[in-house]
Amino acid sequence: MRIDCAAYIDGQRHEFDPATMTLDDVVGDGFVWLGLRMPDEAELQQGMDSLGIAGVSASDVLTPHARPVLTVEGPVVQLVLRTAAYEDRNETIALGEMTLLVGPRSVLTIRHGQASELSSARAALEADPERLRLGPAAVVAAVVNVVIDGYGPALDGFENDVIEVERDVFSDSNRQPVQRLYKLKREVRRMIVAIDSLDDPLARLIRVRGSHMPAPILHDLNEASDQLDRAVTRAHSLSGLLDAALTASLTQISVRQNDDMRKISAWVAMAAIPTVVAAIYGMNFENMPELEWAGGYPLVLSLTAIAVALLYRQFKKSDWL
């Protein structure tokens, strides 16, 4: 689906229909920015043809990528970014994909997923003609910044849930959130894989194309790289917090199991005293002490109760009960 398409000539927007127009219709040093969302192969191929993007297979572009990728095919640069949005209800990370095909006079952006909408970035660029005059590189820097900026809210969502689950670990509840911890840990790892691997393609883009970029664009990309490093560091910190919380949770379970076993052992030990007395006097021997004595029964009961009470007092003192 086509989201937006326009030609930018001398920093000003002009309408451009990729179905009926080509780059030859754009005068001067202008360029075209076409934005697509989840296109099929035919729609993507038509857009590539209208923008003069050759040497790139539409089917390859639409093939899902597990990691960010930078490919340079002659004058065409293909940059694949992974977008991220946190779904708080399910406590999962929704990863999408943003592909940029950049030619000398054109930019084609293909978005898969709900994250990192580009309408605000396009509006900000259109409000800054001086930046638009810098050409397609201005769009590349803007898109990269939008995608990396989107990592912040996703990490905020993770952080809120990590703090919440950490509080549950040290609560007085007998239930430990082990399953939730494992799920959050898995989702954080998915995000780390998606964003950590962007560092190399972004560094290569700066290294390979930096000499051809205007100084403001190069500055923006370097800032985006620094912001990415901070996001990756933050993601690793959250992963470390989840590891610590998981270890603490398992330790809490072990401690509570030990407490339960001590309580059970204490009650079993106290129950053993009357059990032994009853077993002895249930042997039915004819000659047993106190069988013919009127005070024997209350005496045995009293001694049994005293023994159980002393044992209970000792267990209570040693914090077994």
Steps between C-alpha positions, in 0.01 A plus 500: 500500500631841409514732802638816341703607202641839409779667307714753680646774283703775661366395840134523396245222466348417162251226426638189333297203376723192461237336281523766230825688568872424506808680621527668160198707601690644796695810401830621636666329791172384654437153634199279568402332827252216467367332814341154484356281773488123456495512117473196280774419251323663205439826687858513622637428153289780353632742763858396436456544125350849537791605725768352276615251762661213308713201591285411802254210508155587633458148640830527686397835646174351629671197654490543882834576663590382849762773539578846358683487170691749283550417131660724241419413136668760283325833561218335698529457875267257677474542876278268706408616850304312769222699665375424850183569698414364843155348552439549870184288514683186384845609623648423159717692257353551152786511252448645156719588207589823322681476169654799323598488134703811428602614155674821388165677460250280681411337828261207534394400853320170559347447845379173652343518845330768708807671645694801368244684291669754274225759458642719778852471359377599154308797645807615695717483189245686290501775764878532457579580134869546577523140616304371201744674266765258627335226293413135569758480779275726709220245473735215594616683814141586594377141459794355694432743784128416506572127522762537774281747690232229504727275706466736798125453562537125449772487764287719729224238479745225584643700789159556660422128490847405625459729802155354563613139479805574716263634766297177476813293557560659842134523603347291780307290253581130489477502120808597303468649145750261343302450180455874455870556557594243236256657253635852555854368472418337166341819364794715610738262327294526180529877511873490572557278196297741284664825609851399599576378149411843354828643623708341223279602200470854635876528551559363149253750354687786664834358392403418139273796422612754758739678263209566260262628769456861609646579842159546675382158378821333611461667840143369531607146413781510754253619763264218401787254543567634851130475584497141373793416727310640797191298408704180469670566835161559659361179351795303635448660842135390499611152404742501793226617738276217383784251554547631855126495567472146366787383720341673800163343420646150482686566825178617664328180387783291642494688832123463530523132418760461776273688742211273408713191548614621844141564606391160375793332675420684826136392499597144409747494791233623745247253366751218546489527882132409553533250215781317680313505833187365335702231325663390826174475691334331206730195522249319730760359742353379830773634727544870417559782752205716601240272334336430835571844646211749497730797434695335219282625216502869596871475584589365155283763331658777706856382430420469128352851490800643689743332259310633197483850657874503570574388148265765361673766710841392370386502138342842547818633658710372211254659251385172350138587572 
